[in-house]
Each structure stands twice: as C-alpha cells, then as structure tokens.
Amino acid sequence: MIIKNGIVADPASGLYEQMDILVKDGIIVKIAPDISCTSDTAATEKEKIIDASEMIVGPGLIDTHVHFRDPGFTYKEDIHTGSLAAAKGGFTTVVCMANTKPTVDNVDTLKDNLTRGKQEKIRMYQAAAISHSLKGQDEVDMAALKEAGACGFTDDGIPLTNAAFCYRAMQNAAKLDMPISLHEEDPAFIKNNGINHGKISDALGIYGSPSIAEEALVARDCLLALRSGADVVIQHISSGVSVDIVRTYKKLGARLHAEATPHHFTLTEDAVLEHGTLAKMNPPLRTEADRQKIIEGLIDGTIDLIATDHAPHSTEEKSKPVTEAPSGIIGLETSLALGITSLVKPGHLSMLELLEKMTINPARLYHMPYGTISEGAAADFVIFDPDEKWVPCEYASKSSNTPFTGMELTGKVKYTVCGGNVIYSDK
C-alpha cells in the first residue's frame, strides 16, 4: 500500500507536512516526500494506492473508554457492531470497559472477550474490573488478570465509595504498572442522575446531580493518587472545579490523567431541553463555565485524553421518561469531527494537539505499540478531510442514541487503515 499526497500528522514526532507512506506486511517501511511505485515498491497491478490529496493522515485513533455491551447486553451493541462503529469513526484501537454481564472480573470472561475481539478488524483491548461484581468490596486478582491480558482496571459506571479500598487498589495497580480508571460520582449527593443539578433540572422539576458529587471524589482520589504513585485516570471529567483539582495535584507530582468526552467539551445542560434523554449521561452535561474550563484543561494539558465513553442504549430505553431512561450516548462515529468542530476550528487546539490526545497519549498510558506514524511502526491510520462538512444521520453502531444526529460537523473520516488493511472507506 502507498498513501500519496496526504498531510502526515504525527503528534509523537511533531511531523506535519505532505508526505507519502509506503506500507508492507502491515508495517510502515518508508515515509518520504515522493514515493514512486516503480522505484520503491516493485509494485504489481494489485498494489493499493490511496490518494490522500487535501486530506490529513493521522495515526489510527485510540479510544480508552468504550462500552461494547458484550457479553450480556448485546441488544444495545456487541463486539462486532462496536468494532464497525470504531472503524467508521477512525479508531483502530479501543479499550472496552468491564461492566458487562458477567462482569469482566475473572480470567475466563476476560479471555473470552479478548478471543472474540481478535476476530474483528480493529484492535480491541479489555479492561478488567477493580472489584468483584463492581460492588467495591472484594478486589479482583489483578496479577492474574494482567497475566491473562487485561490492559488496566476500572469499575466504570460505579464509583468506589470506600476510600481505603480505592487506595489499596491503586497501590496494587502501581505495583503492576497498570492504569486504574475511576468513575467519580458520589451517590450520596445525587437524587436523579444524568442531569446537572441547576437551572435545567429545576425547569424539569427534578433535583439532578450536582457537580460536588464529582468534585468530592476527584479531590479524594487525586490525593490517593499522589500517595499511591499509581497511574490514575479521572474518567469523563465534567466539572471545572474538577479540572482545577487535577491540575493542582499534577503539579504536586501525582501521576494523574484525565479524560474529556466530546459531549462534555461541546454541549451544556441546555441540550437536555432540546434533546431530552439523548443528552442524559453520567456525569451530566453541566454549565457553559464548566465547558470552558474543560477546554482550558485540554489546552494546558491537564486533560491529556479524549475518550468517547461510547455507551449504546436501545431506542425503547431512551424513550422512557427522563428520570427512568438510562444515561449514556454513542460517540465513536462523531468523536474526531467534534474535536475538529469544537476545538480545532475555534483555535483552542492545533490539529496535532487534538490528535495527541486521541493517539499517542492513550497509547503511552496503556503501553500500546501504536499511536505514531514512523518507519517500523504498525500501519494504523485515520485519513480524513479536515474541512468537509457533514451531518450524522446513520450509524454503524447497533444503537443511535446521540444528540448529535442532524448537527452539522466539520471533519470527515475518509479511510481507516489498521495493520495495513483498509477497514473503512467513505465510499
């Protein structure tokens, strides 16, 4: 395969210029201004050439936070449809969460997921639970799960309310050099989850979820991260105060990482009035001030990961009243476009800075040999038109629960290449 005439954007090296890329046997073998088929490839008529003129060629995107709902909830999504959605969104690698049924808290379930994931065209990693059955009481056998292929640990979807338990889990993860990711919402503060406690919840006549529910656990866990030495991920950060807390503890030396989702840096709680349950998620969309603080955190590196929290639900589930419908939206197929639309086009981040948070940063955190465009590296690419406008309306995901349907976005994935194979083409 030869990729011709594209702007190669590699955040790991800082390369951002027009180059050709030669791929053989799934590996990048040459990057140069002009690669000739005859002189450099001994090409046959079967040699695939992708003309990437006026497109950007970035490393295949990496999402560290997805829910493929498999096993147990495959009416919402499964490993296959989730992989198709990832490929359409430009993702070549994903990390699946552990809150399935059965929970990924044992070696057998972990191995089964990983085995089935290997049948797909993307690279699927699997995080294991921190506690058995996500109850926050009995710690899993982290060493055995790491040995079996787990890439990290998380009880995502449910917070660890026991501080001592959380601290021990961090210490054990640190010994194994594995990241531990935390869902930060203290249920003691929440009456109705998924909606920010504020003007919109008041208008709906419900109490909602106040930002202090997140901030209280973020403050606690940033301190525990500092003391434990673990790589701790603050998942789907939604509060401006939380961003400030993470920034403070990073300066103190804590090995903290923070995720921002596209919906949290694009929308506010006002979206709930327009989109109803399609704008309901945990943690909820908050105020414009919070959104701006999240963008500030992305700009200064306090937030070093962009992750979708891809959370499919059925139409029937999302059609329930706002207090009964489940929280969460799909996000894989719109993530890059939302980053370009909400962060790059307004001038908050450069294209390289956006890609850094979607490729090399997650790769380094999870010890993945991906996320870069360099000779000898895996031939994983997202090839996209940064200026093409489009409107999401149909999805490869099994579900369609998103407030971004019908919204004009900028930046369109044209090809996704994983291991030298085209796994998605916008044709």
Secondary structure as UniProt FT lines:
FT   STRAND          2..10
FT   TURN            11..14
FT   STRAND          15..24
FT   TURN            25..26
FT   STRAND          27..32
FT   HELIX           37..40
FT   TURN            45..46
FT   STRAND          49..51
FT   TURN            53..54
FT   STRAND          56..59
FT   STRAND          61..66
FT   TURN            70..72
FT   TURN            74..76
FT   HELIX           79..88
FT   TURN            89..90
FT   STRAND          91..96
FT   HELIX           107..117
FT   TURN            118..119
FT   STRAND          123..126
FT   HELIX           132..134
FT   HELIX           142..147
FT   TURN            148..149
FT   STRAND          153..154
FT   TURN            156..157
FT   HELIX           163..175
FT   TURN            176..177
FT   STRAND          180..182
FT   HELIX           187..189
FT   TURN            193..194
FT   TURN            197..198
FT   HELIX           199..204
FT   HELIX           212..228
FT   STRAND          232..234
FT   HELIX           240..251
FT   TURN            252..253
FT   STRAND          256..260
FT   HELIX           262..266
FT   TURN            269..270
FT   HELIX           271..275
FT   HELIX           276..279
FT   HELIX           288..300
FT   STRAND          305..306
FT   HELIX           315..318
FT   TURN            322..324
FT   TURN            332..334
FT   HELIX           335..339
FT   HELIX           340..344
FT   TURN            345..347
FT   HELIX           351..358
FT   HELIX           360..365
FT   TURN            366..367
FT   TURN            375..376
FT   STRAND          381..390
FT   TURN            403..406
FT   STRAND          409..418
FT   TURN            419..420
FT   STRAND          421..425
//
